[in-house]
Amino acid sequence: MRKWWPLVAVCLGTFMFLLDTTVLSVALPDIGEVLSASLPELQWVVNIYTLVLAVLMLTIGSLVDRFGARTVYITGLGVFGVASLACGLAPGVGMLIAARGVQGIGGAAIAVTTFALIGSVYRGPDMGRAMGVFGAVTGLAAAAGPMLGGVLTQYLTWRAVFFVNIPFVVVTIALSLRVLVAGRQPGAARIDLPGVVAFALCGGSLTYALTRAGDEGWAAPAVLALLAMAVLALVVFVRIELRTATPLLDVRLFSEGSFAAVMTCVLASTAAFAALVYTSVWLQSGLGLGPVRAGLALMPLALASFTTSLITGRTLHGKSPRAILATGLLLSGIGCALQAGLNAGSSAWSVATGLAITGVGVGLMGPTMGAAVFAALPPERGGMAAGAMTTFRQLGQTLGVAIFGVLFQHNGSSPVDGLNRVLIAATAVGIVGAALAYAFVPQPAAGQASPARRSVTGSQ
């Protein structure tokens, strides 16, 4: 049993990190009521966390190389715990958004270090068992989030959604100090700080522009200025990455058509989770459900995703990532289509079937996404591919919430009409993503290393 304690330490931190990405969706309406927050402000409570994750994923990878995965992991846990306390004590929405941003820093450190920590301890059959347990824990966190968020919000307060992280942090840090082995690479490359700043400015400006466009319209001077700033920052970022010897992201990778298409599929795979934010708003603001009942109504997606991930990991190993990824994106889109068509008489059960089918699609995509990304590049680019995949996944969710927010509140429409527009858009994203996957995702070369193993070695 002693050899599995490092896995327990990693899974505890991962469970907490992933729980925090789903547990908040049910608490948002209560946060808005208690803190008198507008919909754009609530969007930023979600968006700032995922935006910081997206911006820092590649940077944290450099810190892991320099200081070691154990040090970065434990530091990230500490930052996450302190930020969670600040979130729970926030007197206003501005402080909550700021604390969520700091929480995203800790979350990025936790997310990036997990594969490296597992890979530093386990080999051979033990690696397979460890990755299987790790995959189950990630699915369990996604399934438990909405229900736990509903229970905490309804029977305690929305602040308990953040306070629950603190005991997790204390236990995980104590265990990690005992069972995880320190390690570092003093010769690691320098961090590309100009690239970090340019990427953050681009992502932040674009997200803020999309959020303000819902209230002010696309022609508003502030929106146009922010969009122009995002474009300028993107141009600067590309120039920096082309010239530096140690790029944050090698933008030359996107000259490969297959890699660019796969990254687009990664972005498309986040549409269902972005739409889930507005499904939760409709369940509570439109139907008047309490947090617990809203959490129960969202469970079909989480449970279907969890179950499918477990089955997929065991039965579809080595199968074509092109077919599985495309099928997952298509099912995700079909599920969103089945949720659409709501009206004033619709109940929470109206979306159950669609949520379950979307969940099956999400469960298919999860274990397969890495294989699709790695099949698009030579094996020696595995580390950069893993970093790009995690970054685009987080950025996709951030932009998805912002774009869907514009559709949700278009012309001050009702929650049910806004949600229908969001679901139709998510359907289109899923179908287009499936078409791209079928057309451009390559098959893995013979003898190519598994995605899990390559992402581990690429992160060390």
C-alpha positions in Angstrom: 0.0 0.0 0.0 2.9 2.4 0.7 3.8 2.7 -3.0 0.3 4.1 -3.7 0.5 7.0 -1.3 2.1 9.4 -3.9 -0.9 8.6 -6.1 -3.3 9.4 -3.3 -1.5 12.8 -2.8 -1.8 13.6 -6.5 -5.4 12.5 -6.8 -6.5 14.5 -3.7 -5.2 17.7 -5.2 -6.6 16.9 -8.7 -10.0 16.1 -7.2 -10.1 19.4 -5.5 -8.9 21.4 -8.5 -11.4 19.8 -10.9 -14.2 20.0 -8.3 -13.7 23.7 -8.3 -14.3 24.0 -12.0 -17.8 22.4 -11.8 -19.0 23.1 -8.2 -19.4 26.8 -8.9 -21.9 26.6 -11.7 -24.8 25.8 -9.3 -23.8 28.5 -6.9 -23.6 31.4 -9.4 -27.3 32.6 -9.0 -26.9 32.8 -5.2 -23.7 34.7 -5.6 -25.3 37.1 -7.9 -28.2 37.7 -5.5 -26.1 38.0 -2.3 -23.4 40.2 -3.9 -25.8 42.1 -6.2 -23.6 41.0 -9.2 -24.7 41.4 -12.8 -24.5 38.6 -15.4 -21.2 40.0 -16.9 -19.7 40.1 -13.4 -20.8 36.5 -12.8 -19.2 35.6 -16.1 -15.9 37.0 -14.8 -16.2 34.9 -11.6 -16.0 31.9 -14.0 -13.8 33.4 -16.7 -11.0 34.9 -14.7 -10.2 31.4 -13.2 -10.1 29.6 -16.6 -8.3 32.5 -18.2 -5.5 32.5 -15.7 -5.3 28.7 -16.1 -4.9 29.1 -19.8 -2.4 31.9 -19.6 -0.1 30.1 -17.1 -0.2 26.5 -18.1 2.8 26.7 -20.4 4.7 29.0 -17.9 4.1 26.6 -15.0 5.7 23.9 -17.2 8.9 25.9 -17.3 8.8 26.3 -13.5 8.4 22.6 -13.1 11.6 22.1 -15.1 13.4 24.6 -13.0 12.2 23.9 -9.5 10.8 20.4 -9.6 7.2 19.1 -9.8 6.9 18.5 -6.0 7.9 22.0 -5.1 5.5 23.6 -7.7 2.7 21.2 -6.7 2.9 22.0 -3.0 3.3 25.7 -3.7 0.3 25.6 -5.9 -1.8 23.9 -3.2 -0.9 26.6 -0.8 -1.8 29.4 -3.2 -5.1 27.6 -4.0 -5.9 27.2 -0.3 -5.3 30.9 0.6 -7.2 32.1 -2.5 -10.1 29.8 -1.6 -10.3 31.4 1.9 -10.2 34.8 0.3 -13.0 33.8 -2.1 -15.2 32.6 0.8 -14.6 35.8 2.7 -15.1 38.2 -0.2 -17.3 41.1 0.7 -18.1 42.0 -2.9 -17.9 40.6 -6.4 -14.8 42.6 -7.2 -12.8 40.9 -4.4 -14.3 37.6 -5.4 -13.1 38.0 -9.0 -9.6 39.0 -7.9 -9.4 36.0 -5.5 -10.6 33.7 -8.2 -7.7 34.9 -10.4 -5.2 34.0 -7.7 -7.0 30.7 -7.3 -6.3 30.1 -10.9 -2.6 30.5 -10.4 -2.7 27.7 -7.8 -4.9 25.6 -10.0 -2.5 25.9 -13.0 0.3 24.6 -10.8 -1.8 21.7 -9.6 -2.9 20.8 -13.1 0.4 20.9 -14.8 2.4 18.9 -12.2 0.1 15.9 -11.9 1.5 13.9 -14.9 5.1 14.7 -14.0 4.5 13.5 -10.4 2.9 10.2 -11.5 5.6 9.6 -14.0 8.4 10.2 -11.5 7.1 7.4 -9.3 5.4 4.7 -11.4 6.7 2.6 -14.3 5.3 -0.3 -16.4 2.1 -1.9 -15.2 2.0 0.3 -12.2 1.9 3.4 -14.5 -1.2 1.9 -16.2 -2.9 1.3 -12.9 -2.0 4.7 -11.6 -3.4 6.4 -14.8 -6.6 4.4 -14.6 -7.2 5.5 -11.0 -6.3 9.1 -11.9 -8.8 9.0 -14.8 -11.5 7.7 -12.5 -10.9 10.5 -10.0 -11.1 13.2 -12.6 -14.5 11.8 -13.8 -15.7 11.5 -10.2 -14.8 15.1 -9.6 -16.8 16.2 -12.6 -19.8 14.1 -11.5 -19.7 15.2 -7.9 -19.3 19.0 -8.5 -22.8 20.1 -9.4 -24.4 18.0 -6.6 -22.0 19.1 -4.0 -22.3 22.7 -5.1 -26.0 22.5 -4.7 -26.0 20.9 -1.2 -23.4 23.4 0.1 -25.2 26.4 -1.4 -28.7 25.5 -0.3 -28.0 24.1 3.2 -25.0 26.3 4.2 -24.1 29.2 1.9 -22.4 29.8 -1.4 -19.2 30.7 0.6 -19.0 27.0 1.7 -18.2 26.1 -2.0 -14.8 27.7 -1.4 -14.3 26.9 2.3 -14.6 23.2 1.5 -11.2 23.4 -0.4 -9.3 24.3 2.8 -9.3 20.9 4.5 -8.4 19.3 1.2 -5.4 21.6 0.9 -4.2 21.0 4.5 -4.4 17.2 4.2 -2.9 17.1 0.7 0.1 19.3 1.6 0.8 17.3 4.7 0.7 14.0 2.7 2.7 15.4 -0.2 5.5 16.6 2.1 5.8 13.0 3.4 5.5 10.9 0.2 6.5 12.9 -2.8 10.1 13.0 -3.9 11.8 16.3 -4.6 13.5 16.9 -7.9 14.7 19.7 -10.2 16.6 20.4 -13.4 19.0 23.4 -12.7 19.8 23.7 -16.5 16.1 24.3 -17.5 15.4 27.0 -20.0 14.5 30.6 -19.0 10.9 31.6 -18.8 9.5 33.5 -21.7 8.2 36.5 -19.7 7.4 38.7 -22.8 5.5 35.9 -24.3 3.5 35.4 -21.0 2.6 39.1 -20.9 1.6 39.3 -24.6 -0.5 36.1 -24.3 -2.2 37.3 -21.1 -3.0 40.7 -22.7 -4.5 39.0 -25.8 -6.7 36.6 -23.9 -7.8 39.1 -21.3 -8.6 41.8 -23.8 -10.6 39.4 -26.0 -12.5 38.0 -23.1 -13.3 41.4 -21.7 -14.5 42.6 -25.1 -16.8 39.7 -25.5 -18.2 40.2 -22.0 -18.9 43.9 -22.6 -20.3 43.3 -26.0 -23.3 41.6 -24.5 -24.3 44.8 -22.7 -23.0 47.6 -25.0 -23.1 46.0 -28.5 -20.3 45.2 -30.9 -20.0 48.8 -32.2 -19.3 50.3 -28.7 -16.0 52.2 -28.7 -14.7 50.3 -25.6 -15.5 47.0 -27.3 -13.8 47.9 -30.5 -10.7 49.2 -28.6 -10.5 46.0 -26.6 -10.8 43.9 -29.8 -8.0 46.0 -31.4 -5.8 45.5 -28.4 -6.4 41.7 -28.5 -5.4 41.6 -32.2 -2.3 43.7 -31.5 -1.3 41.6 -28.6 -1.7 38.5 -30.7 0.6 39.9 -33.4 3.2 40.8 -30.8 3.0 37.4 -29.2 3.5 35.6 -32.5 6.6 37.8 -33.3 8.0 37.2 -29.8 7.6 33.4 -30.1 9.2 33.4 -33.6 12.3 35.2 -32.4 13.0 33.7 -29.0 15.2 30.7 -28.5 12.9 29.3 -25.7 9.3 30.1 -26.9 6.3 29.7 -24.6 4.5 28.1 -27.5 6.2 27.3 -30.8 3.7 29.0 -33.2 5.4 27.2 -36.1 3.5 24.1 -35.1 0.3 25.7 -36.5 1.8 25.6 -40.0 1.0 21.9 -39.8 -2.6 21.7 -41.0 -3.4 18.6 -38.9 -2.1 20.2 -35.7 -4.1 23.4 -36.3 -7.3 21.3 -36.9 -6.8 19.3 -33.8 -6.3 22.4 -31.7 -9.6 23.7 -33.2 -11.2 20.4 -32.1 -9.8 21.0 -28.6 -11.5 24.4 -28.5 -14.7 22.8 -29.8 -14.7 20.2 -27.1 -15.2 22.9 -24.4 -18.5 24.2 -25.8 -20.7 21.8 -23.8 -19.1 22.9 -20.5 -19.4 26.6 -21.4 -23.1 26.1 -22.2 -23.6 24.3 -18.9 -23.1 27.6 -17.1 -26.2 29.1 -18.7 -28.2 25.9 -18.3 -27.6 26.3 -14.6 -28.7 29.9 -14.7 -31.9 28.9 -16.5 -32.7 26.1 -14.1 -32.5 28.6 -11.1 -33.5 31.9 -12.6 -36.0 30.6 -15.2 -37.5 27.6 -13.4 -36.9 28.8 -9.8 -35.2 25.6 -8.8 -33.1 25.6 -5.6 -29.3 24.8 -5.9 -29.8 21.1 -4.9 -32.5 20.5 -7.5 -30.4 22.4 -10.1 -27.4 20.2 -9.3 -29.5 17.1 -9.6 -30.8 18.2 -13.0 -27.2 18.6 -14.3 -26.1 15.2 -13.0 -27.0 13.2 -16.3 -24.1 14.9 -18.1 -21.6 14.3 -15.3 -22.6 10.7 -14.7 -22.7 9.8 -18.4 -19.2 11.4 -18.8 -17.8 9.6 -15.8 -19.1 6.2 -16.9 -18.1 6.6 -20.5 -14.6 7.7 -19.6 -14.1 4.5 -17.5 -15.4 2.3 -20.3 -13.5 4.2 -23.0 -10.2 4.0 -21.1 -10.4 0.2 -21.0 -12.0 -0.8 -24.2 -10.9 1.8 -26.8 -7.2 1.8 -26.0 -5.2 1.9 -29.2 -8.2 2.6 -31.4 -8.4 5.4 -34.0 -8.4 8.8 -32.2 -9.9 10.3 -35.4 -13.1 8.2 -35.2 -13.5 8.4 -31.4 -12.8 12.2 -31.2 -15.2 12.9 -34.1 -17.9 10.8 -32.6 -17.5 12.4 -29.3 -17.8 15.9 -30.8 -20.8 14.9 -32.8 -22.6 13.4 -29.8 -21.8 16.5 -27.8 -23.4 18.6 -30.5 -26.4 16.3 -30.8 -26.9 16.4 -27.1 -27.0 20.2 -27.1 -29.5 20.1 -30.0 -31.8 17.8 -28.0 -31.7 20.3 -25.1 -32.8 23.2 -27.4 -36.4 24.1 -28.2 -37.3 25.0 -24.7 -40.3 27.2 -23.9 -42.0 28.7 -20.9 -43.6 25.3 -20.0 -40.3 23.3 -20.1 -39.2 21.5 -17.0 -35.8 20.5 -15.7 -36.4 17.0 -17.3 -36.6 18.6 -20.7 -32.8 18.7 -20.9 -32.0 15.4 -19.2 -31.7 13.3 -22.4 -29.6 15.9 -24.1 -27.3 16.3 -21.1 -26.8 12.5 -21.0 -25.9 12.3 -24.7 -23.6 15.2 -24.4 -22.0 13.5 -21.4 -21.3 10.4 -23.5 -19.6 12.6 -26.1 -17.5 14.3 -23.4 -16.6 11.0 -22.0 -15.4 9.7 -25.4 -13.3 12.9 -26.0 -11.5 13.0 -22.7 -9.3 9.9 -22.9 -8.8 10.4 -26.7 -7.9 14.0 -27.0 -4.3 13.5 -26.1 -3.9 10.7 -28.7 -5.3 13.0 -31.4 -3.0 15.8 -30.4 0.1 13.7 -30.3 -0.7 12.0 -33.6 -0.5 15.4 -35.3 3.2 16.0 -34.3 6.5 14.1 -34.2 7.2 12.3 -30.9 9.9 14.7 -30.0 7.4 17.6 -29.8 5.2 15.7 -27.2 5.9 18.1 -24.3 4.9 21.2 -26.3 1.9 19.4 -27.7 0.7 18.6 -24.2 1.1 22.2 -23.1 -0.7 23.5 -26.1 -3.6 21.1 -25.5 -4.1 22.1 -21.9 -3.8 25.8 -22.7 -6.3 25.7 -25.6 -8.8 23.6 -23.5 -8.8 26.3 -20.8 -8.8 29.2 -23.2 -11.7 27.5 -25.1 -13.8 27.3 -22.0 -13.1 31.0 -21.1 -14.0 32.3 -24.6 -17.0 29.9 -24.8 -18.5 31.4 -21.6 -17.9 34.9 -22.8 -19.3 34.3 -26.4 -22.3 32.4 -25.1 -22.9 35.2 -22.6 -23.4 37.6 -25.5 -26.0 35.2 -27.0 -27.7 34.5 -23.6 -28.4 38.2 -22.9 -29.0 39.3 -26.5 -31.6 42.2 -26.5 -32.4 41.5 -22.9 -34.2 38.2 -23.7 -35.6 35.8 -21.2 -33.4 33.0 -19.7 -35.2 30.3 -21.8 -34.7 32.2 -25.1 -31.1 33.0 -24.3 -30.4 29.4 -23.4 -31.9 28.2 -26.7 -29.5 30.4 -28.6 -26.6 29.1 -26.5 -27.5 25.5 -27.2 -27.9 26.0 -30.9 -24.5 27.6 -31.1 -23.0 24.8 -29.0 -24.6 22.3 -31.5 -23.0 24.0 -34.4 -19.6 24.0 -32.7 -19.9 20.3 -32.0 -20.9 19.4 -35.6 -18.1 21.6 -37.2 -15.6 20.1 -34.7 -16.7 16.6 -35.7 -16.2 17.4 -39.4 -12.7 18.8 -38.8 -11.8 15.7 -36.8 -13.0 13.3 -39.5 -11.1 15.3 -42.2 -7.8 16.2 -40.6 -7.0 14.3 -37.4 -4.2 11.9 -38.4 -3.7 8.3 -37.2 -0.9 7.6 -34.8 2.3 6.3 -36.4 3.3 2.7 -35.7 5.1 2.4 -32.4 4.1 5.9 -31.3 4.2 6.3 -27.5 1.0 6.5 -25.6 -0.3 10.0 -24.9 -0.2 9.6 -21.2 3.4 8.4 -21.2 4.6 11.1 -23.6 2.9 13.9 -21.7 4.7 12.7 -18.6 8.1 12.6 -20.2 7.5 15.9 -21.9 6.7 17.5 -18.5 9.7 16.4 -16.6 
